Amino acid sequence: MFPGRLSCSRTFGDMHAKLHTHGGMEGVVIATPEVSHFSIKDNYHDFIVMGCDGIFDKLESSAVMSVAWDTIKRSKASTSTAQLSGKVTDAVIKEAA
């Protein structure tokens, strides 16, 4: 296995990491996502966080939500959705690191 050499978007390939014949370990790197679905409710769901093991191996879902909400609360009302998304992303990555 080659720790640190994988990227989530590449796990559909990466034969060197997946196949024993190429020095990999079968079953360690998979391209099958964990998927959940639910109905979005007015005044209940404000955003969705999509992340990978790089985040969720380090932080529980509740911690990710806390970082997101804290970042949102500290941001100015005039912050655009794109800017706010970037700030939340940066804060979550920093917390996970």
TORPA-4810 file (N, C-alpha, C, O; in nm, 3 decimals):
<nodes>
NODE_1_0.085_-0.118_0.000_0.000_0.000_0.000_0.089_0.123_0.000_0.200_0.120_0.053_M
NODE_2_0.043_0.229_-0.058_0.121_0.352_-0.069_0.048_0.466_0.003_-0.015_0.548_-0.063_F
NODE_3_0.056_0.473_0.136_-0.014_0.579_0.208_0.026_0.717_0.159_0.143_0.743_0.132_P
NODE_4_-0.071_0.804_0.149_-0.044_0.941_0.110_-0.037_0.963_-0.040_-0.022_1.077_-0.084_G
NODE_5_-0.046_0.858_-0.119_-0.035_0.874_-0.264_-0.170_0.868_-0.332_-0.177_0.880_-0.455_R
NODE_6_-0.277_0.850_-0.259_-0.409_0.837_-0.319_-0.486_0.967_-0.309_-0.465_1.047_-0.217_L
NODE_7_-0.573_0.986_-0.402_-0.667_1.096_-0.393_-0.804_1.039_-0.418_-0.821_0.949_-0.501_S
NODE_8_-0.903_1.089_-0.346_-1.037_1.030_-0.352_-1.091_1.021_-0.494_-1.153_0.921_-0.530_C
NODE_9_-1.067_1.123_-0.573_-1.120_1.122_-0.709_-1.049_1.019_-0.796_-1.096_0.990_-0.906_S
NODE_10_-0.938_0.964_-0.749_-0.863_0.867_-0.828_-0.892_0.723_-0.785_-0.838_0.631_-0.847_R
NODE_11_-0.972_0.701_-0.684_-0.994_0.564_-0.637_-1.072_0.479_-0.736_-1.085_0.359_-0.715_T
NODE_12_-1.123_0.538_-0.842_-1.186_0.459_-0.947_-1.078_0.389_-1.030_-1.108_0.292_-1.100_F
NODE_13_-0.957_0.434_-1.023_-0.842_0.375_-1.092_-0.749_0.317_-0.988_-0.785_0.225_-0.915_G
NODE_14_-0.629_0.369_-0.982_-0.530_0.329_-0.881_-0.511_0.178_-0.870_-0.514_0.122_-0.760_D
NODE_15_-0.493_0.112_-0.983_-0.475_-0.034_-0.982_-0.357_-0.074_-0.895_-0.360_-0.180_-0.832_M
NODE_16_-0.252_0.010_-0.890_-0.135_-0.024_-0.808_-0.169_-0.032_-0.660_-0.097_-0.097_-0.584_H
NODE_17_-0.276_0.033_-0.619_-0.316_0.029_-0.479_-0.424_-0.077_-0.452_-0.441_-0.120_-0.339_A
NODE_18_-0.497_-0.118_-0.557_-0.609_-0.209_-0.540_-0.578_-0.355_-0.569_-0.630_-0.444_-0.502_K
NODE_19_-0.496_-0.379_-0.667_-0.476_-0.516_-0.714_-0.347_-0.576_-0.660_-0.239_-0.517_-0.671_L
NODE_20_-0.360_-0.693_-0.603_-0.245_-0.765_-0.546_-0.135_-0.785_-0.652_-0.016_-0.777_-0.621_H
NODE_21_-0.176_-0.812_-0.775_-0.078_-0.837_-0.881_0.006_-0.714_-0.913_0.110_-0.725_-0.978_T
NODE_22_-0.038_-0.596_-0.867_0.036_-0.472_-0.889_0.095_-0.418_-0.759_0.139_-0.303_-0.753_H
NODE_23_0.096_-0.501_-0.654_0.153_-0.461_-0.527_0.053_-0.398_-0.430_0.092_-0.351_-0.323_G
NODE_24_-0.073_-0.398_-0.467_-0.175_-0.337_-0.383_-0.241_-0.437_-0.289_-0.202_-0.553_-0.282_G
NODE_25_-0.341_-0.388_-0.218_-0.416_-0.470_-0.124_-0.563_-0.461_-0.160_-0.626_-0.356_-0.142_M
NODE_26_-0.618_-0.569_-0.212_-0.757_-0.570_-0.254_-0.850_-0.540_-0.136_-0.829_-0.589_-0.025_E
NODE_27_-0.952_-0.460_-0.163_-1.051_-0.427_-0.062_-1.018_-0.308_0.024_-1.104_-0.261_0.099_G
NODE_28_-0.896_-0.257_0.017_-0.858_-0.142_0.100_-0.904_-0.012_0.035_-0.958_0.076_0.103_V
NODE_29_-0.883_0.000_-0.094_-0.928_0.118_-0.168_-1.046_0.076_-0.253_-1.033_-0.009_-0.342_V
NODE_30_-1.161_0.134_-0.226_-1.281_0.098_-0.301_-1.341_0.221_-0.365_-1.320_0.333_-0.319_I
NODE_31_-1.416_0.201_-0.471_-1.482_0.312_-0.539_-1.632_0.315_-0.508_-1.706_0.392_-0.568_A
NODE_32_-1.676_0.231_-0.417_-1.817_0.226_-0.382_-1.844_0.326_-0.269_-1.795_0.308_-0.158_T
NODE_33_-1.921_0.431_-0.296_-1.946_0.532_-0.193_-2.049_0.486_-0.092_-2.130_0.398_-0.119_P
NODE_34_-2.044_0.546_0.025_-2.151_0.530_0.123_-2.253_0.637_0.089_-2.220_0.756_0.086_E
NODE_35_-2.376_0.598_0.065_-2.478_0.693_0.021_-2.595_0.688_0.118_-2.642_0.581_0.156_V
NODE_36_-2.642_0.805_0.157_-2.761_0.818_0.238_-2.858_0.909_0.166_-2.817_0.993_0.086_S
NODE_37_-2.984_0.893_0.192_-3.081_0.986_0.133_-3.187_1.019_0.237_-3.218_0.939_0.325_H
NODE_38_-3.240_1.138_0.226_-3.341_1.185_0.318_-3.414_1.301_0.253_-3.366_1.361_0.157_F
NODE_39_-3.529_1.333_0.306_-3.607_1.446_0.256_-3.558_1.573_0.324_-3.538_1.575_0.445_S
NODE_40_-3.539_1.676_0.246_-3.499_1.805_0.300_-3.623_1.875_0.354_-3.724_1.885_0.284_I
NODE_41_-3.615_1.922_0.477_-3.729_1.985_0.542_-3.704_2.134_0.559_-3.594_2.176_0.596_K
NODE_42_-3.806_2.214_0.530_-3.796_2.358_0.551_-3.766_2.386_0.698_-3.818_2.318_0.787_D
NODE_43_-3.683_2.486_0.724_-3.647_2.529_0.859_-3.581_2.419_0.942_-3.582_2.424_1.065_N
NODE_44_-3.524_2.321_0.876_-3.455_2.215_0.949_-3.317_2.188_0.890_-3.218_2.179_0.963_Y
NODE_45_-3.309_2.175_0.759_-3.182_2.149_0.692_-3.133_2.277_0.627_-3.203_2.338_0.546_H
NODE_46_-3.011_2.317_0.662_-2.955_2.440_0.608_-2.845_2.416_0.506_-2.825_2.497_0.416_D
NODE_47_-2.773_2.305_0.519_-2.667_2.274_0.426_-2.634_2.125_0.436_-2.675_2.056_0.530_F
NODE_48_-2.561_2.078_0.339_-2.515_1.939_0.337_-2.363_1.942_0.327_-2.307_2.021_0.251_I
NODE_49_-2.297_1.858_0.405_-2.152_1.847_0.398_-2.119_1.713_0.333_-2.164_1.607_0.376_V
NODE_50_-2.039_1.721_0.228_-1.988_1.599_0.166_-1.839_1.594_0.195_-1.767_1.692_0.173_M
NODE_51_-1.793_1.482_0.242_-1.652_1.470_0.275_-1.603_1.328_0.256_-1.681_1.238_0.223_G
NODE_52_-1.476_1.310_0.277_-1.416_1.177_0.258_-1.349_1.135_0.388_-1.358_1.204_0.490_C
NODE_53_-1.281_1.022_0.381_-1.218_0.969_0.501_-1.111_1.062_0.557_-1.081_1.056_0.676_D
NODE_54_-1.054_1.148_0.476_-0.956_1.243_0.525_-1.014_1.337_0.629_-0.943_1.386_0.717_G
NODE_55_-1.142_1.362_0.619_-1.214_1.444_0.717_-1.272_1.355_0.826_-1.248_1.376_0.945_I
NODE_56_-1.351_1.255_0.785_-1.428_1.178_0.881_-1.348_1.072_0.956_-1.400_1.012_1.050_F
NODE_57_-1.222_1.048_0.918_-1.134_0.966_1.002_-1.085_1.048_1.121_-1.046_0.991_1.223_D
NODE_58_-1.087_1.180_1.107_-1.035_1.268_1.212_-1.144_1.334_1.294_-1.124_1.362_1.413_K
NODE_59_-1.260_1.359_1.233_-1.367_1.433_1.301_-1.498_1.356_1.295_-1.531_1.295_1.193_L
NODE_60_-1.572_1.360_1.402_-1.708_1.307_1.402_-1.797_1.404_1.325_-1.763_1.522_1.311_E
NODE_61_-1.910_1.356_1.277_-2.003_1.442_1.204_-2.044_1.563_1.287_-2.056_1.674_1.234_S
NODE_62_-2.065_1.544_1.416_-2.106_1.655_1.503_-1.998_1.762_1.511_-2.029_1.881_1.519_S
NODE_63_-1.871_1.722_1.508_-1.761_1.819_1.511_-1.755_1.898_1.381_-1.730_2.018_1.382_A
NODE_64_-1.778_1.830_1.270_-1.780_1.899_1.141_-1.892_2.003_1.140_-1.872_2.115_1.094_V
NODE_65_-2.008_1.966_1.189_-2.121_2.060_1.194_-2.090_2.178_1.287_-2.125_2.292_1.256_M
NODE_66_-2.025_2.152_1.399_-1.989_2.261_1.491_-1.894_2.360_1.426_-1.911_2.481_1.438_S
NODE_67_-1.793_2.308_1.357_-1.698_2.395_1.287_-1.771_2.476_1.180_-1.748_2.596_1.166_V
NODE_68_-1.859_2.409_1.105_-1.934_2.479_1.000_-2.020_2.591_1.059_-2.015_2.704_1.012_A
NODE_69_-2.097_2.559_1.162_-2.184_2.661_1.223_-2.105_2.775_1.285_-2.142_2.891_1.271_W
NODE_70_-1.996_2.743_1.354_-1.913_2.848_1.414_-1.859_2.942_1.306_-1.854_3.064_1.325_D
NODE_71_-1.817_2.885_1.194_-1.764_2.966_1.083_-1.875_3.052_1.024_-1.852_3.170_0.994_T
NODE_72_-1.990_2.996_1.007_-2.105_3.072_0.952_-2.141_3.186_1.045_-2.164_3.298_0.999_I
NODE_73_-2.147_3.160_1.175_-2.184_3.263_1.272_-2.084_3.378_1.277_-2.122_3.493_1.300_K
NODE_74_-1.955_3.348_1.255_-1.851_3.451_1.258_-1.842_3.530_1.128_-1.777_3.635_1.125_R
NODE_75_-1.905_3.484_1.023_-1.896_3.551_0.894_-1.993_3.667_0.885_-2.098_3.668_0.949_S
NODE_76_-1.955_3.765_0.806_-2.039_3.882_0.786_-2.161_3.846_0.703_-2.156_3.755_0.620_K
NODE_77_-2.270_3.915_0.726_-2.394_3.890_0.653_-2.377_3.911_0.503_-2.449_3.850_0.424_A
NODE_78_-2.283_3.997_0.464_-2.263_4.027_0.323_-2.178_3.922_0.250_-2.156_3.933_0.129_S
NODE_79_-2.132_3.821_0.322_-2.049_3.717_0.261_-2.132_3.637_0.162_-2.242_3.592_0.195_T
NODE_80_-2.082_3.619_0.042_-2.156_3.543_-0.060_-2.156_3.395_-0.024_-2.075_3.349_0.056_S
NODE_81_-2.248_3.321_-0.084_-2.256_3.177_-0.060_-2.126_3.109_-0.100_-2.079_3.020_-0.029_T
NODE_82_-2.067_3.150_-0.212_-1.941_3.090_-0.257_-1.829_3.118_-0.158_-1.751_3.029_-0.125_A
NODE_83_-1.820_3.242_-0.109_-1.717_3.276_-0.011_-1.738_3.200_0.120_-1.643_3.151_0.181_Q
NODE_84_-1.863_3.190_0.161_-1.895_3.119_0.285_-1.861_2.971_0.274_-1.808_2.912_0.368_L
NODE_85_-1.891_2.913_0.160_-1.857_2.772_0.137_-1.706_2.751_0.148_-1.660_2.654_0.208_S
NODE_86_-1.630_2.842_0.089_-1.485_2.835_0.097_-1.433_2.847_0.239_-1.343_2.775_0.280_G
NODE_87_-1.492_2.940_0.315_-1.450_2.960_0.454_-1.479_2.835_0.538_-1.397_2.793_0.619_K
NODE_88_-1.597_2.778_0.518_-1.633_2.657_0.593_-1.541_2.542_0.556_-1.493_2.469_0.643_V
NODE_89_-1.515_2.526_0.426_-1.425_2.420_0.380_-1.287_2.436_0.444_-1.232_2.340_0.496_T
NODE_90_-1.233_2.557_0.438_-1.101_2.582_0.497_-1.099_2.552_0.647_-1.004_2.492_0.697_D
NODE_91_-1.204_2.593_0.717_-1.210_2.571_0.862_-1.218_2.422_0.896_-1.152_2.376_0.990_A
NODE_92_-1.297_2.347_0.821_-1.309_2.203_0.847_-1.176_2.133_0.819_-1.133_2.049_0.898_V
NODE_93_-1.112_2.167_0.708_-0.983_2.107_0.674_-0.879_2.138_0.782_-0.803_2.050_0.824_I
NODE_94_-0.877_2.262_0.826_-0.781_2.303_0.931_-0.807_2.225_1.060_-0.713_2.180_1.125_K
NODE_95_-0.932_2.210_1.096_-0.967_2.135_1.217_-0.927_1.988_1.205_-0.876_1.929_1.301_E
NODE_96_-0.950_1.930_1.090_-0.915_1.789_1.069_-0.765_1.767_1.068_-0.715_1.663_1.113_A
NODE_97_-0.692_1.867_1.016_-0.546_1.855_1.010_-0.487_1.865_1.149_-0.365_1.857_1.165_A
</nodes>
